[in-house]
Every structure is written in C-alpha cells, then in structure tokens.
Amino acid sequence: MNPNKIIIHCSATKDSPTVSWGAIRKYHVETLGWDDIGYGFGIELINDHYEILMGRRPDLTGAHTLGQNDQSIGICVVGNYDIDPVTQEIKETVQKLLTWLILTFKIPSKEIYGHCEFAPKTCPGKNMMDWIKTIR
C-alpha cells in the first residue's frame, strides 16, 4: 500500500485508564468479520498517559473509511470528541504519530482528514475536527 492521506477517527466511546483497543479489535474481527482491526493506529489513555497503539500493519489495506482504505492510513483516537475536549496531551500524542507517518510515507501534511469528510458521520467529532483544521 502506498498511502497518500491520513484519516482520523474517534471511537465515540468514553476513554478511561483501561485499555479498550483490544475490545475494538475484537468487535472488528468477531462481529464485523474483518481480518483485523480496521485502523492502522490507535491513541488511547492507558493508566495516566496517552499511548500510540499499533493496529493493522501499515503494509496492509485498512478497513476504516469506505472508498479510501487502499490509499489512506486510519488513526482512531479513543474518546467521544463531539463531547470530550481535545486536550494538549492528546494533541501532542496525535501530532507525534502524524509527524512519523508523514515522514515515513511522504504524505503531505495538508492530506490529514477527519472521517466525516468522507462519510455522513460526525466522527472524529466536532472538537477533533476543529483541531485537525488548524494543523493542515
């Protein structure tokens, strides 16, 4: 896969200090019947800090945005950003991952999108979209 964009999602669930990344993977595999979790990466609060989690291998096509999976990398930030604020720590963690992806895959920084730009959803939430628009 040769991605030319990054698409940011939210889980639309409450984040907490316990790991829910495994629950998302289990839902994608067992309920939806996918080969693996649909996102390439996740960002989640674990204990008292945010961590970047590996999802589907970057050399494999994702399953996160209909019509865009073969040309994009999906990132899921656990939380509901229609309600939750995008804290400075979340921004810094997302930015760290974005910087690495942009450099590794040579993706232009203006090619960062929210899921709602490709589907009739609010994902990744209004608050996250407001921040995404400031970084591209």
SULNORRA-V638848 format. One record per run of one state. SS is the DSSP state (~ for helix, > for strand, _ for the rest). FROM is the first residue (numbers start at 1). TO is the last residue. If there is no record, write none. Layout:
BEGIN
ss=SS from=FROM to=TO
ss=SS from=FROM to=TO
END
This chain:
BEGIN
ss=_ from=1 to=4
ss=> from=5 to=10
ss=_ from=11 to=20
ss=~ from=21 to=31
ss=_ from=32 to=40
ss=> from=41 to=46
ss=_ from=47 to=48
ss=> from=49 to=54
ss=_ from=55 to=68
ss=~ from=69 to=71
ss=> from=72 to=77
ss=_ from=78 to=87
ss=~ from=88 to=105
ss=_ from=106 to=111
ss=> from=112 to=114
ss=~ from=115 to=117
ss=_ from=118 to=125
ss=~ from=126 to=135
ss=_ from=136 to=136
END
